[in-house]
Every structure is written in C-alpha cells, then in structure tokens.
Amino acid sequence: MAGRLEGKVCVVTGASGGIGAATVEAFRREGAQVAGVDLREGAPGDLALAVDVTEEDAVRQMYAQVRERFGRIDVLFNNAGISPDDDASVLDTGLDAWQRVQDVNLKSVFLCCKHGIPHLLENHAPHRGSVINTASFVATLGAATSQISYTASKGGVLALSRELGVQFAREGVRVNALSPGPVDTPLLRELFAKDPEKAARRLVHVPMGRFARAEEMASAVVFLASDDSSFVTAANFLVDGGISGAYVTPLGDAL
C-alpha cells in the first residue's frame, strides 16, 4: 500500500534533531524522498545538506541541489530554530541575542519560502505543494518566563505563514504554521534537569500532564504535507496538549 507521500520530494530544515529528525523518518515511512538540511554535516535523509539557512545564496543553492538530485520539490518543512540562554526578558536580552534568534527563526523561514515556493509552483495543478513553517504555541500565548526574541520570531512565523497561505491559495500551494507545545527533546530534558522548579512551573499548565513527543509533532507535519489536509491553508495548527485552551488544568497523574 502506497504511503501518503509516495513520489513526493520533501525538504526538511533543522533535520538533525528533535522534531526535524522525527519528521524526516516519518516522511520516508510515507514514501517520500527527503533532503535533510542542517547546519551540521550528516543530517538524516536521502540527501544530506549542510546549509546555513540564514544566508540567501546558500538557501537558493540548497533548493537547486535538491531539484538537480530529485527533479522536483513538493514539500517544504521550514523547521530550523534556536532558543539560546541569552534570550530572556526584554530588560536583559541584548541586541546581538535578539538579532541572532530573529535570523535563525524568522529570516530563515522567509528565505526558504522565498526561494522554495517557486519550485512548488512549477508542479502540476491543482495540488502543487505544501509548506509547513514551525511556529510555536508562544506565538498565541504570553509567558511570564519570557524569551522575548524567540516569542517575537515565532509570532512573525505565524503571521508570515498566514499571509502566504492566503496569497498562494488559488495557485495550489498551501502554507500552514505548525505551533507545537513543549516537546520532550534532549535539550529540554537537559534544561529542566538543571532546574526542576522551572520544569514544574511549565508542566502544570499542560492539561495532558506531560510534554509532547517529537514523533507526535512529526505526525502532524505529515498530515499537513499530505493531501489529507488539502483544504487546510493559512492555518495555525496548534499541537499543544490543550495548553492554549486551558484555564484550570486537571488534577491527578499524567497518562
């Protein structure tokens, strides 16, 4: 039985860990050929590319390499992002930290859409391709434990995705934002192991009582990439365990 992405070519940035790596694996299980892109060498996928996606020429060349290798591009998962320690309160965050986060989290999405969408437009109508941009639940909710540039960048990703989804809707290219809640990644585990109080302060707001698994986010990306979501565009696809809908969370242990 053919997978939902059989014959598709997908480009995943931030492919070496967490949601990116899980999505590469999920895309391949669904029959896609995948170009895994990361700043580091050796990203997973059928084609591994080491690319700084904050550099316009590098992004343009990245898509040219994928096109040369596979002959087409169908799905863009623009997932590269950072959340450094020096991005904190607006009162404490320096301009260098602010700009570094904006470049990786927002500028890279702009560049990947700018140079990736033209490849999708070359495909046959009506379903020319799908773009999924990683935003965050913090683009929707405020937090007292601020990471101001990260939050602002993800708000930008959400607005950019909505605009592009509307712009290209009648040309057969769908653009959506994936807004994950907190995801159980090695980076998150390391951070919270150092500060259990910080972990508890966040976890209490999750109705399900746990953080997400990267594989759960990858399943959402597969849905948005596939024709199963053919009438979904310009959407904020919140996969947050109910955080954005909660006022008071349940008592008791997590499942």
Sequence and secondary structure as in RCSB ss.txt:
>XXXX:A:sequence
MAGRLEGKVCVVTGASGGIGAATVEAFRREGAQVAGVDLREGAPGDLALAVDVTEEDAVRQMYAQVRERFGRIDV
LFNNAGISPDDDASVLDTGLDAWQRVQDVNLKSVFLCCKHGIPHLLENHAPHRGSVINTASFVATLGAATSQISY
TASKGGVLALSRELGVQFAREGVRVNALSPGPVDTPLLRELFAKDPEKAARRLVHVPMGRFARAEEMASAVVFLA
SDDSSFVTAANFLVDGGISGAYVTPLGDAL
>XXXX:A:secstr
   TTTT EEEEESTTSHHHHHHHHHHHHTT EEEEEESSS  SSSEEEE  TTSHHHHHHHHHHHHHHHS   E
EEE      TT   TTT  HHHHHHHHIIIIIHHHHHHHHHHHHHHTS SS  EEEEEE  GGGTS  SS  HHH
HHHHHHHHHHHHHHHHHTGGGTEEEEEEEE  B  HHHHHHHHH HHHHHHHHTT TTSS B HHHHHHHHHHHH
SGGGTT  S EEEESTTGGG SS   S   
